[in-house]
Amino acid sequence: MSDYATVADIQELKRTLTAAEQTRAGYLIPIISNLIRVEAQRTGRDYDQMIVDTPVSYTHLKLPTIYSV
């Protein structure tokens, strides 16, 4: 199981982060990724398996993760 986004993704797709913000984002990304997984499981979905089956699904999970940080 990997995170749905990285600190580099935030900086490339959203905005440049200060050093303190990069550290904070590094802690938040795994938490947000897991929250998304839990919500998916509540509806009977396995997003990690969906990514394996259809890699394009990864991009659909990247943006919500980035904008939640």
N, CA, C, O and CB atoms as a CASP TS submission, in Angstrom:
PFRMAT TS
TARGET T0000
AUTHOR 0000-0000-0000
METHOD Language model
MODEL 1
PARENT N/A
ATOM      1  N   MET     1       0.839  -1.172   0.000  1.00  0.00           N
ATOM      2  CA  MET     1       0.000   0.000   0.000  1.00  0.00           C
ATOM      3  C   MET     1       0.889   1.242   0.000  1.00  0.00           C
ATOM      4  O   MET     1       1.741   1.416   0.872  1.00  0.00           O
ATOM      5  CB  MET     1      -0.958  -0.006   1.215  1.00  0.00           C
ATOM      6  N   SER     2       0.679   2.073  -0.966  1.00  0.00           N
ATOM      7  CA  SER     2       1.461   3.303  -1.001  1.00  0.00           C
ATOM      8  C   SER     2       0.524   4.493  -0.853  1.00  0.00           C
ATOM      9  O   SER     2      -0.694   4.372  -0.982  1.00  0.00           O
ATOM     10  CB  SER     2       2.282   3.405  -2.315  1.00  0.00           C
ATOM     11  N   ASP     3       1.118   5.630  -0.583  1.00  0.00           N
ATOM     12  CA  ASP     3       0.332   6.848  -0.453  1.00  0.00           C
ATOM     13  C   ASP     3      -0.166   7.279  -1.824  1.00  0.00           C
ATOM     14  O   ASP     3       0.432   6.945  -2.847  1.00  0.00           O
ATOM     15  CB  ASP     3       1.161   7.973   0.207  1.00  0.00           C
ATOM     16  N   TYR     4      -1.255   8.018  -1.834  1.00  0.00           N
ATOM     17  CA  TYR     4      -1.862   8.429  -3.090  1.00  0.00           C
ATOM     18  C   TYR     4      -1.224   9.694  -3.666  1.00  0.00           C
ATOM     19  O   TYR     4      -1.547  10.084  -4.788  1.00  0.00           O
ATOM     20  CB  TYR     4      -3.340   8.649  -2.893  1.00  0.00           C
ATOM     21  N   ALA     5      -0.338  10.331  -2.931  1.00  0.00           N
ATOM     22  CA  ALA     5       0.360  11.526  -3.418  1.00  0.00           C
ATOM     23  C   ALA     5       1.676  11.660  -2.657  1.00  0.00           C
ATOM     24  O   ALA     5       1.924  10.954  -1.679  1.00  0.00           O
ATOM     25  CB  ALA     5      -0.522  12.814  -3.245  1.00  0.00           C
ATOM     26  N   THR     6       2.501  12.569  -3.122  1.00  0.00           N
ATOM     27  CA  THR     6       3.780  12.851  -2.473  1.00  0.00           C
ATOM     28  C   THR     6       3.903  14.353  -2.235  1.00  0.00           C
ATOM     29  O   THR     6       3.125  15.143  -2.769  1.00  0.00           O
ATOM     30  CB  THR     6       4.970  12.330  -3.332  1.00  0.00           C
ATOM     31  N   VAL     7       4.870  14.727  -1.442  1.00  0.00           N
ATOM     32  CA  VAL     7       5.149  16.147  -1.239  1.00  0.00           C
ATOM     33  C   VAL     7       5.511  16.783  -2.580  1.00  0.00           C
ATOM     34  O   VAL     7       5.106  17.912  -2.858  1.00  0.00           O
ATOM     35  CB  VAL     7       6.296  16.348  -0.202  1.00  0.00           C
ATOM     36  N   ALA     8       6.264  16.074  -3.402  1.00  0.00           N
ATOM     37  CA  ALA     8       6.630  16.595  -4.726  1.00  0.00           C
ATOM     38  C   ALA     8       5.380  16.832  -5.578  1.00  0.00           C
ATOM     39  O   ALA     8       5.323  17.812  -6.320  1.00  0.00           O
ATOM     40  CB  ALA     8       7.588  15.617  -5.446  1.00  0.00           C
ATOM     41  N   ASP     9       4.388  15.956  -5.483  1.00  0.00           N
ATOM     42  CA  ASP     9       3.133  16.155  -6.217  1.00  0.00           C
ATOM     43  C   ASP     9       2.463  17.459  -5.800  1.00  0.00           C
ATOM     44  O   ASP     9       1.969  18.208  -6.644  1.00  0.00           O
ATOM     45  CB  ASP     9       2.176  14.972  -5.982  1.00  0.00           C
ATOM     46  N   ILE    10       2.449  17.725  -4.511  1.00  0.00           N
ATOM     47  CA  ILE    10       1.838  18.973  -4.020  1.00  0.00           C
ATOM     48  C   ILE    10       2.551  20.166  -4.621  1.00  0.00           C
ATOM     49  O   ILE    10       1.915  21.116  -5.076  1.00  0.00           O
ATOM     50  CB  ILE    10       1.883  19.047  -2.473  1.00  0.00           C
ATOM     51  N   GLN    11       3.870  20.115  -4.622  1.00  0.00           N
ATOM     52  CA  GLN    11       4.644  21.248  -5.129  1.00  0.00           C
ATOM     53  C   GLN    11       4.506  21.405  -6.646  1.00  0.00           C
ATOM     54  O   GLN    11       4.550  22.524  -7.156  1.00  0.00           O
ATOM     55  CB  GLN    11       6.112  21.082  -4.758  1.00  0.00           C
ATOM     56  N   GLU    12       4.344  20.317  -7.353  1.00  0.00           N
ATOM     57  CA  GLU    12       4.199  20.394  -8.809  1.00  0.00           C
ATOM     58  C   GLU    12       2.789  20.803  -9.232  1.00  0.00           C
ATOM     59  O   GLU    12       2.614  21.541 -10.202  1.00  0.00           O
ATOM     60  CB  GLU    12       4.551  19.056  -9.436  1.00  0.00           C
ATOM     61  N   LEU    13       1.787  20.321  -8.500  1.00  0.00           N
ATOM     62  CA  LEU    13       0.410  20.523  -8.931  1.00  0.00           C
ATOM     63  C   LEU    13      -0.350  21.607  -8.172  1.00  0.00           C
ATOM     64  O   LEU    13      -1.378  22.090  -8.645  1.00  0.00           O
ATOM     65  CB  LEU    13      -0.324  19.252  -8.805  1.00  0.00           C
ATOM     66  N   LYS    14       0.147  21.988  -7.006  1.00  0.00           N
ATOM     67  CA  LYS    14      -0.587  22.962  -6.203  1.00  0.00           C
ATOM     68  C   LYS    14       0.235  24.233  -5.986  1.00  0.00           C
ATOM     69  O   LYS    14      -0.085  25.289  -6.532  1.00  0.00           O
ATOM     70  CB  LYS    14      -0.977  22.351  -4.853  1.00  0.00           C
ATOM     71  N   ARG    15       1.294  24.123  -5.185  1.00  0.00           N
ATOM     72  CA  ARG    15       2.130  25.296  -4.912  1.00  0.00           C
ATOM     73  C   ARG    15       3.425  24.873  -4.239  1.00  0.00           C
ATOM     74  O   ARG    15       3.545  23.748  -3.753  1.00  0.00           O
ATOM     75  CB  ARG    15       1.378  26.314  -4.029  1.00  0.00           C
ATOM     76  N   THR    16       4.380  25.772  -4.215  1.00  0.00           N
ATOM     77  CA  THR    16       5.640  25.541  -3.526  1.00  0.00           C
ATOM     78  C   THR    16       5.389  25.574  -2.019  1.00  0.00           C
ATOM     79  O   THR    16       4.618  26.399  -1.529  1.00  0.00           O
ATOM     80  CB  THR    16       6.708  26.600  -3.939  1.00  0.00           C
ATOM     81  N   LEU    17       6.039  24.678  -1.296  1.00  0.00           N
ATOM     82  CA  LEU    17       5.877  24.592   0.151  1.00  0.00           C
ATOM     83  C   LEU    17       7.154  25.027   0.859  1.00  0.00           C
ATOM     84  O   LEU    17       8.263  24.807   0.372  1.00  0.00           O
ATOM     85  CB  LEU    17       5.496  23.166   0.568  1.00  0.00           C
ATOM     86  N   THR    18       6.970  25.644   2.010  1.00  0.00           N
ATOM     87  CA  THR    18       8.129  25.959   2.845  1.00  0.00           C
ATOM     88  C   THR    18       8.650  24.649   3.433  1.00  0.00           C
ATOM     89  O   THR    18       8.000  23.610   3.320  1.00  0.00           O
ATOM     90  CB  THR    18       7.760  26.991   3.981  1.00  0.00           C
ATOM     91  N   ALA    19       9.804  24.703   4.049  1.00  0.00           N
ATOM     92  CA  ALA    19      10.382  23.501   4.660  1.00  0.00           C
ATOM     93  C   ALA    19       9.447  22.949   5.739  1.00  0.00           C
ATOM     94  O   ALA    19       9.255  21.737   5.833  1.00  0.00           O
ATOM     95  CB  ALA    19      11.776  23.813   5.265  1.00  0.00           C
ATOM     96  N   ALA    20       8.870  23.828   6.546  1.00  0.00           N
ATOM     97  CA  ALA    20       7.951  23.381   7.600  1.00  0.00           C
ATOM     98  C   ALA    20       6.697  22.755   6.990  1.00  0.00           C
ATOM     99  O   ALA    20       6.197  21.749   7.493  1.00  0.00           O
ATOM    100  CB  ALA    20       7.564  24.564   8.520  1.00  0.00           C
ATOM    101  N   GLU    21       6.195  23.341   5.918  1.00  0.00           N
ATOM    102  CA  GLU    21       5.011  22.791   5.253  1.00  0.00           C
ATOM    103  C   GLU    21       5.312  21.440   4.610  1.00  0.00           C
ATOM    104  O   GLU    21       4.460  20.551   4.598  1.00  0.00           O
ATOM    105  CB  GLU    21       4.494  23.769   4.194  1.00  0.00           C
ATOM    106  N   GLN    22       6.520  21.286   4.076  1.00  0.00           N
ATOM    107  CA  GLN    22       6.909  19.999   3.492  1.00  0.00           C
ATOM    108  C   GLN    22       6.918  18.911   4.562  1.00  0.00           C
ATOM    109  O   GLN    22       6.451  17.796   4.328  1.00  0.00           O
ATOM    110  CB  GLN    22       8.298  20.101   2.820  1.00  0.00           C
ATOM    111  N   THR    23       7.451  19.239   5.731  1.00  0.00           N
ATOM    112  CA  THR    23       7.477  18.277   6.837  1.00  0.00           C
ATOM    113  C   THR    23       6.056  17.908   7.244  1.00  0.00           C
ATOM    114  O   THR    23       5.742  16.731   7.422  1.00  0.00           O
ATOM    115  CB  THR    23       8.251  18.854   8.048  1.00  0.00           C
ATOM    116  N   ARG    24       5.203  18.909   7.389  1.00  0.00           N
ATOM    117  CA  ARG    24       3.816  18.673   7.787  1.00  0.00           C
ATOM    118  C   ARG    24       3.094  17.833   6.729  1.00  0.00           C
ATOM    119  O   ARG    24       2.372  16.895   7.068  1.00  0.00           O
ATOM    120  CB  ARG    24       3.076  20.016   8.006  1.00  0.00           C
ATOM    121  N   ALA    25       3.286  18.164   5.459  1.00  0.00           N
ATOM    122  CA  ALA    25       2.649  17.411   4.376  1.00  0.00           C
ATOM    123  C   ALA    25       3.114  15.956   4.389  1.00  0.00           C
ATOM    124  O   ALA    25       2.326  15.044   4.136  1.00  0.00           O
ATOM    125  CB  ALA    25       2.959  18.058   3.010  1.00  0.00           C
ATOM    126  N   GLY    26       4.384  15.747   4.682  1.00  0.00           N
ATOM    127  CA  GLY    26       4.911  14.391   4.753  1.00  0.00           C
ATOM    128  C   GLY    26       4.223  13.550   5.817  1.00  0.00           C
ATOM    129  O   GLY    26       4.084  12.337   5.661  1.00  0.00           O
ATOM    130  N   TYR    27       3.795  14.188   6.894  1.00  0.00           N
ATOM    131  CA  TYR    27       3.050  13.477   7.938  1.00  0.00           C
ATOM    132  C   TYR    27       1.580  13.296   7.560  1.00  0.00           C
ATOM    133  O   TYR    27       0.977  12.269   7.870  1.00  0.00           O
ATOM    134  CB  TYR    27       3.155  14.230   9.265  1.00  0.00           C
ATOM    135  N   LEU    28       1.011  14.292   6.892  1.00  0.00           N
ATOM    136  CA  LEU    28      -0.421  14.268   6.579  1.00  0.00           C
ATOM    137  C   LEU    28      -0.788  13.346   5.418  1.00  0.00           C
ATOM    138  O   LEU    28      -1.854  12.730   5.438  1.00  0.00           O
ATOM    139  CB  LEU    28      -0.884  15.656   6.265  1.00  0.00           C
ATOM    140  N   ILE    29       0.066  13.242   4.419  1.00  0.00           N
ATOM    141  CA  ILE    29      -0.259  12.440   3.231  1.00  0.00           C
ATOM    142  C   ILE    29      -0.622  11.000   3.580  1.00  0.00           C
ATOM    143  O   ILE    29      -1.641  10.512   3.092  1.00  0.00           O
ATOM    144  CB  ILE    29       0.912  12.445   2.264  1.00  0.00           C
ATOM    145  N   PRO    30       0.158  10.294   4.401  1.00  0.00           N
ATOM    146  CA  PRO    30      -0.234   8.918   4.737  1.00  0.00           C
ATOM    147  C   PRO    30      -1.555   8.853   5.506  1.00  0.00           C
ATOM    148  O   PRO    30      -2.341   7.924   5.315  1.00  0.00           O
ATOM    149  CB  PRO    30       0.861   8.254   5.557  1.00  0.00           C
ATOM    150  N   ILE    31      -1.796   9.827   6.365  1.00  0.00           N
ATOM    151  CA  ILE    31      -3.043   9.850   7.132  1.00  0.00           C
ATOM    152  C   ILE    31      -4.229  10.050   6.197  1.00  0.00           C
ATOM    153  O   ILE    31      -5.238   9.353   6.308  1.00  0.00           O
ATOM    154  CB  ILE    31      -3.008  10.965   8.203  1.00  0.00           C
ATOM    155  N   ILE    32      -4.110  10.987   5.290  1.00  0.00           N
ATOM    156  CA  ILE    32      -5.188  11.252   4.337  1.00  0.00           C
ATOM    157  C   ILE    32      -5.402  10.053   3.422  1.00  0.00           C
ATOM    158  O   ILE    32      -6.542   9.674   3.153  1.00  0.00           O
ATOM    159  CB  ILE    32      -4.878  12.506   3.504  1.00  0.00           C
ATOM    160  N   SER    33      -4.328   9.461   2.947  1.00  0.00           N
ATOM    161  CA  SER    33      -4.447   8.279   2.089  1.00  0.00           C
ATOM    162  C   SER    33      -5.214   7.166   2.808  1.00  0.00           C
ATOM    163  O   SER    33      -6.067   6.507   2.214  1.00  0.00           O
ATOM    164  CB  SER    33      -3.048   7.775   1.664  1.00  0.00           C
ATOM    165  N   ASN    34      -4.906   6.967   4.079  1.00  0.00           N
ATOM    166  CA  ASN    34      -5.600   5.927   4.839  1.00  0.00           C
ATOM    167  C   ASN    34      -7.059   6.289   5.099  1.00  0.00           C
ATOM    168  O   ASN    34      -7.920   5.410   5.096  1.00  0.00           O
ATOM    169  CB  ASN    34      -4.888   5.682   6.161  1.00  0.00           C
ATOM    170  N   LEU    35      -7.346   7.563   5.322  1.00  0.00           N
ATOM    171  CA  LEU    35      -8.739   7.981   5.490  1.00  0.00           C
ATOM    172  C   LEU    35      -9.551   7.706   4.219  1.00  0.00           C
ATOM    173  O   LEU    35     -10.700   7.270   4.285  1.00  0.00           O
ATOM    174  CB  LEU    35      -8.810   9.479   5.853  1.00  0.00           C
ATOM    175  N   ILE    36      -8.942   7.966   3.077  1.00  0.00           N
ATOM    176  CA  ILE    36      -9.619   7.682   1.802  1.00  0.00           C
ATOM    177  C   ILE    36      -9.871   6.183   1.679  1.00  0.00           C
ATOM    178  O   ILE    36     -10.948   5.771   1.249  1.00  0.00           O
ATOM    179  CB  ILE    36      -8.774   8.192   0.596  1.00  0.00           C
ATOM    180  N   ARG    37      -8.895   5.370   2.051  1.00  0.00           N
ATOM    181  CA  ARG    37      -9.060   3.906   2.007  1.00  0.00           C
ATOM    182  C   ARG    37     -10.222   3.449   2.902  1.00  0.00           C
ATOM    183  O   ARG    37     -11.045   2.632   2.491  1.00  0.00           O
ATOM    184  CB  ARG    37      -7.750   3.207   2.446  1.00  0.00           C
ATOM    185  N   VAL    38     -10.275   3.980   4.110  1.00  0.00           N
ATOM    186  CA  VAL    38     -11.319   3.589   5.055  1.00  0.00           C
ATOM    187  C   VAL    38     -12.699   3.956   4.509  1.00  0.00           C
ATOM    188  O   VAL    38     -13.630   3.154   4.575  1.00  0.00           O
ATOM    189  CB  VAL    38     -11.088   4.261   6.424  1.00  0.00           C
ATOM    190  N   GLU    39     -12.825   5.158   3.975  1.00  0.00           N
ATOM    191  CA  GLU    39     -14.108   5.575   3.408  1.00  0.00           C
ATOM    192  C   GLU    39     -14.484   4.690   2.224  1.00  0.00           C
ATOM    193  O   GLU    39     -15.653   4.347   2.050  1.00  0.00           O
ATOM    194  CB  GLU    39     -14.053   7.052   2.974  1.00  0.00           C
ATOM    195  N   ALA    40     -13.506   4.323   1.417  1.00  0.00           N
ATOM    196  CA  ALA    40     -13.776   3.432   0.280  1.00  0.00           C
ATOM    197  C   ALA    40     -14.246   2.067   0.768  1.00  0.00           C
ATOM    198  O   ALA    40     -15.184   1.496   0.213  1.00  0.00           O
ATOM    199  CB  ALA    40     -12.518   3.276  -0.601  1.00  0.00           C
ATOM    200  N   GLN    41     -13.606   1.551   1.791  1.00  0.00           N
ATOM    201  CA  GLN    41     -13.983   0.246   2.338  1.00  0.00           C
ATOM    202  C   GLN    41     -15.402   0.263   2.881  1.00  0.00           C
ATOM    203  O   GLN    41     -16.110  -0.741   2.811  1.00  0.00           O
ATOM    204  CB  GLN    41     -13.012  -0.172   3.437  1.00  0.00           C
ATOM    205  N   ARG    42     -15.816   1.395   3.419  1.00  0.00           N
ATOM    206  CA  ARG    42     -17.181   1.504   3.940  1.00  0.00           C
ATOM    207  C   ARG    42     -18.223   1.353   2.836  1.00  0.00           C
ATOM    208  O   ARG    42     -19.374   1.003   3.100  1.00  0.00           O
ATOM    209  CB  ARG    42     -17.367   2.842   4.647  1.00  0.00           C
ATOM    210  N   THR    43     -17.812   1.620   1.606  1.00  0.00           N
ATOM    211  CA  THR    43     -18.733   1.471   0.471  1.00  0.00           C
ATOM    212  C   THR    43     -18.427   0.217  -0.335  1.00  0.00           C
ATOM    213  O   THR    43     -18.954   0.031  -1.432  1.00  0.00           O
ATOM    214  CB  THR    43     -18.662   2.700  -0.438  1.00  0.00           C
ATOM    215  N   GLY    44     -17.569  -0.646   0.213  1.00  0.00           N
ATOM    216  CA  GLY    44     -17.266  -1.911  -0.446  1.00  0.00           C
ATOM    217  C   GLY    44     -16.242  -1.828  -1.560  1.00  0.00           C
ATOM    218  O   GLY    44     -16.153  -2.734  -2.388  1.00  0.00           O
ATOM    219  N   ARG    45     -15.470  -0.753  -1.592  1.00  0.00           N
ATOM    220  CA  ARG    45     -14.448  -0.594  -2.632  1.00  0.00           C
ATOM    221  C   ARG    45     -13.060  -0.789  -2.056  1.00  0.00           C
ATOM    222  O   ARG    45     -12.808  -0.492  -0.888  1.00  0.00           O
ATOM    223  CB  ARG    45     -14.552   0.786  -3.289  1.00  0.00           C
ATOM    224  N   ASP    46     -12.167  -1.292  -2.888  1.00  0.00           N
ATOM    225  CA  ASP    46     -10.756  -1.444  -2.530  1.00  0.00           C
ATOM    226  C   ASP    46      -9.958  -0.634  -3.547  1.00  0.00           C
ATOM    227  O   ASP    46      -9.621  -1.121  -4.626  1.00  0.00           O
ATOM    228  CB  ASP    46     -10.308  -2.970  -2.514  1.00  0.00           C
ATOM    229  N   TYR    47      -9.660   0.617  -3.179  1.00  0.00           N
ATOM    230  CA  TYR    47      -8.975   1.507  -4.121  1.00  0.00           C
ATOM    231  C   TYR    47      -7.597   0.993  -4.511  1.00  0.00           C
ATOM    232  O   TYR    47      -7.173   1.176  -5.652  1.00  0.00           O
ATOM    233  CB  TYR    47      -8.847   2.892  -3.526  1.00  0.00           C
ATOM    234  N   ASP    48      -6.895   0.358  -3.589  1.00  0.00           N
ATOM    235  CA  ASP    48      -5.567  -0.151  -3.924  1.00  0.00           C
ATOM    236  C   ASP    48      -5.657  -1.223  -5.012  1.00  0.00           C
ATOM    237  O   ASP    48      -4.819  -1.265  -5.913  1.00  0.00           O
ATOM    238  CB  ASP    48      -4.878  -0.720  -2.670  1.00  0.00           C
ATOM    239  N   GLN    49      -6.656  -2.078  -4.933  1.00  0.00           N
ATOM    240  CA  GLN    49      -6.849  -3.083  -5.977  1.00  0.00           C
ATOM    241  C   GLN    49      -7.300  -2.430  -7.275  1.00  0.00           C
ATOM    242  O   GLN    49      -6.912  -2.865  -8.360  1.00  0.00           O
ATOM    243  CB  GLN    49      -7.873  -4.137  -5.530  1.00  0.00           C
ATOM    244  N   MET    50      -8.116  -1.390  -7.170  1.00  0.00           N
ATOM    245  CA  MET    50      -8.557  -0.675  -8.373  1.00  0.00           C
ATOM    246  C   MET    50      -7.360  -0.054  -9.105  1.00  0.00           C
ATOM    247  O   MET    50      -7.335  -0.009 -10.335  1.00  0.00           O
ATOM    248  CB  MET    50      -9.586   0.422  -8.001  1.00  0.00           C
ATOM    249  N   ILE    51      -6.375   0.422  -8.345  1.00  0.00           N
ATOM    250  CA  ILE    51      -5.173   0.999  -8.956  1.00  0.00           C
ATOM    251  C   ILE    51      -4.391  -0.080  -9.694  1.00  0.00           C
ATOM    252  O   ILE    51      -3.877   0.157 -10.787  1.00  0.00           O
ATOM    253  CB  ILE    51      -4.282   1.672  -7.885  1.00  0.00           C
ATOM    254  N   VAL    52      -4.301  -1.266  -9.095  1.00  0.00           N
ATOM    255  CA  VAL    52      -3.608  -2.375  -9.749  1.00  0.00           C
ATOM    256  C   VAL    52      -4.333  -2.759 -11.036  1.00  0.00           C
ATOM    257  O   VAL    52      -3.704  -2.989 -12.069  1.00  0.00           O
ATOM    258  CB  VAL    52      -3.507  -3.593  -8.801  1.00  0.00           C
ATOM    259  N   ASP    53      -5.659  -2.826 -10.963  1.00  0.00           N
ATOM    260  CA  ASP    53      -6.453  -3.230 -12.120  1.00  0.00           C
ATOM    261  C   ASP    53      -6.509  -2.149 -13.196  1.00  0.00           C
ATOM    262  O   ASP    53      -6.492  -2.451 -14.389  1.00  0.00           O
ATOM    263  CB  ASP    53      -7.855  -3.584 -11.683  1.00  0.00           C
ATOM    264  N   THR    54      -6.575  -0.901 -12.773  1.00  0.00           N
ATOM    265  CA  THR    54      -6.694   0.230 -13.693  1.00  0.00           C
ATOM    266  C   THR    54      -5.809   1.361 -13.190  1.00  0.00           C
ATOM    267  O   THR    54      -6.267   2.194 -12.408  1.00  0.00           O
ATOM    268  CB  THR    54      -8.177   0.700 -13.826  1.00  0.00           C
ATOM    269  N   PRO    55      -4.551   1.410 -13.622  1.00  0.00           N
ATOM    270  CA  PRO    55      -3.610   2.408 -13.093  1.00  0.00           C
ATOM    271  C   PRO    55      -4.096   3.858 -13.192  1.00  0.00           C
ATOM    272  O   PRO    55      -3.664   4.704 -12.409  1.00  0.00           O
ATOM    273  CB  PRO    55      -2.310   2.286 -13.817  1.00  0.00           C
ATOM    274  N   VAL    56      -4.976   4.152 -14.130  1.00  0.00           N
ATOM    275  CA  VAL    56      -5.470   5.523 -14.247  1.00  0.00           C
ATOM    276  C   VAL    56      -6.240   5.936 -12.994  1.00  0.00           C
ATOM    277  O   VAL    56      -6.376   7.130 -12.726  1.00  0.00           O
ATOM    278  CB  VAL    56      -6.364   5.665 -15.487  1.00  0.00           C
ATOM    279  N   SER    57      -6.744   4.975 -12.224  1.00  0.00           N
ATOM    280  CA  SER    57      -7.441   5.289 -10.974  1.00  0.00           C
ATOM    281  C   SER    57      -6.535   6.039 -10.002  1.00  0.00           C
ATOM    282  O   SER    57      -7.016   6.824  -9.185  1.00  0.00           O
ATOM    283  CB  SER    57      -7.958   4.006 -10.319  1.00  0.00           C
ATOM    284  N   TYR    58      -5.244   5.805 -10.085  1.00  0.00           N
ATOM    285  CA  TYR    58      -4.297   6.474  -9.193  1.00  0.00           C
ATOM    286  C   TYR    58      -4.395   7.986  -9.323  1.00  0.00           C
ATOM    287  O   TYR    58      -4.339   8.698  -8.320  1.00  0.00           O
ATOM    288  CB  TYR    58      -2.869   6.015  -9.489  1.00  0.00           C
ATOM    289  N   THR    59      -4.543   8.487 -10.552  1.00  0.00           N
ATOM    290  CA  THR    59      -4.622   9.934 -10.740  1.00  0.00           C
ATOM    291  C   THR    59      -5.889  10.506 -10.122  1.00  0.00           C
ATOM    292  O   THR    59      -5.902  11.659  -9.689  1.00  0.00           O
ATOM    293  CB  THR    59      -4.566  10.281 -12.224  1.00  0.00           C
ATOM    294  N   HIS    60      -6.944   9.719 -10.076  1.00  0.00           N
ATOM    295  CA  HIS    60      -8.189  10.181  -9.455  1.00  0.00           C
ATOM    296  C   HIS    60      -8.066  10.283  -7.947  1.00  0.00           C
ATOM    297  O   HIS    60      -8.823  11.022  -7.318  1.00  0.00           O
ATOM    298  CB  HIS    60      -9.332   9.252  -9.812  1.00  0.00           C
ATOM    299  N   LEU    61      -7.141   9.565  -7.362  1.00  0.00           N
ATOM    300  CA  LEU    61      -6.929   9.608  -5.922  1.00  0.00           C
ATOM    301  C   LEU    61      -5.851  10.616  -5.533  1.00  0.00           C
ATOM    302  O   LEU    61      -5.805  11.065  -4.387  1.00  0.00           O
ATOM    303  CB  LEU    61      -6.556   8.231  -5.413  1.00  0.00           C
ATOM    304  N   LYS    62      -4.996  10.967  -6.467  1.00  0.00           N
ATOM    305  CA  LYS    62      -3.910  11.899  -6.188  1.00  0.00           C
ATOM    306  C   LYS    62      -4.439  13.289  -5.866  1.00  0.00           C
ATOM    307  O   LYS    62      -4.027  13.892  -4.875  1.00  0.00           O
ATOM    308  CB  LYS    62      -2.955  11.966  -7.371  1.00  0.00           C
ATOM    309  N   LEU    63      -5.345  13.803  -6.687  1.00  0.00           N
ATOM    310  CA  LEU    63      -5.815  15.174  -6.485  1.00  0.00           C
ATOM    311  C   LEU    63      -6.565  15.380  -5.172  1.00  0.00           C
ATOM    312  O   LEU    63      -6.292  16.360  -4.479  1.00  0.00           O
ATOM    313  CB  LEU    63      -6.701  15.570  -7.624  1.00  0.00           C
ATOM    314  N   PRO    64      -7.500  14.499  -4.797  1.00  0.00           N
ATOM    315  CA  PRO    64      -8.149  14.717  -3.496  1.00  0.00           C
ATOM    316  C   PRO    64      -7.146  14.692  -2.327  1.00  0.00           C
ATOM    317  O   PRO    64      -7.301  15.416  -1.343  1.00  0.00           O
ATOM    318  CB  PRO    64      -9.227  13.653  -3.271  1.00  0.00           C
ATOM    319  N   THR    65      -6.132  13.854  -2.459  1.00  0.00           N
ATOM    320  CA  THR    65      -5.105  13.787  -1.412  1.00  0.00           C
ATOM    321  C   THR    65      -4.342  15.106  -1.344  1.00  0.00           C
ATOM    322  O   THR    65      -4.134  15.660  -0.265  1.00  0.00           O
ATOM    323  CB  THR    65      -4.127  12.610  -1.673  1.00  0.00           C
ATOM    324  N   ILE    66      -3.932  15.599  -2.500  1.00  0.00           N
ATOM    325  CA  ILE    66      -3.175  16.860  -2.549  1.00  0.00           C
ATOM    326  C   ILE    66      -3.978  18.007  -1.966  1.00  0.00           C
ATOM    327  O   ILE    66      -3.462  18.792  -1.170  1.00  0.00           O
ATOM    328  CB  ILE    66      -2.772  17.189  -3.987  1.00  0.00           C
ATOM    329  N   TYR    67      -5.231  18.106  -2.359  1.00  0.00           N
ATOM    330  CA  TYR    67      -6.030  19.242  -1.909  1.00  0.00           C
ATOM    331  C   TYR    67      -6.541  19.105  -0.484  1.00  0.00           C
ATOM    332  O   TYR    67      -7.120  20.046   0.057  1.00  0.00           O
ATOM    333  CB  TYR    67      -7.186  19.431  -2.826  1.00  0.00           C
ATOM    334  N   SER    68      -6.335  17.952   0.126  1.00  0.00           N
ATOM    335  CA  SER    68      -6.704  17.764   1.530  1.00  0.00           C
ATOM    336  C   SER    68      -5.566  18.130   2.478  1.00  0.00           C
ATOM    337  O   SER    68      -5.782  18.291   3.679  1.00  0.00           O
ATOM    338  CB  SER    68      -7.125  16.324   1.769  1.00  0.00           C
ATOM    339  N   VAL    69      -4.357  18.262   1.941  1.00  0.00           N
ATOM    340  CA  VAL    69      -3.195  18.548   2.791  1.00  0.00           C
ATOM    341  C   VAL    69      -3.179  20.011   3.178  1.00  0.00           C
ATOM    342  O   VAL    69      -2.279  20.451   3.892  1.00  0.00           O
ATOM    343  CB  VAL    69      -1.884  18.174   2.077  1.00  0.00           C
TER
END
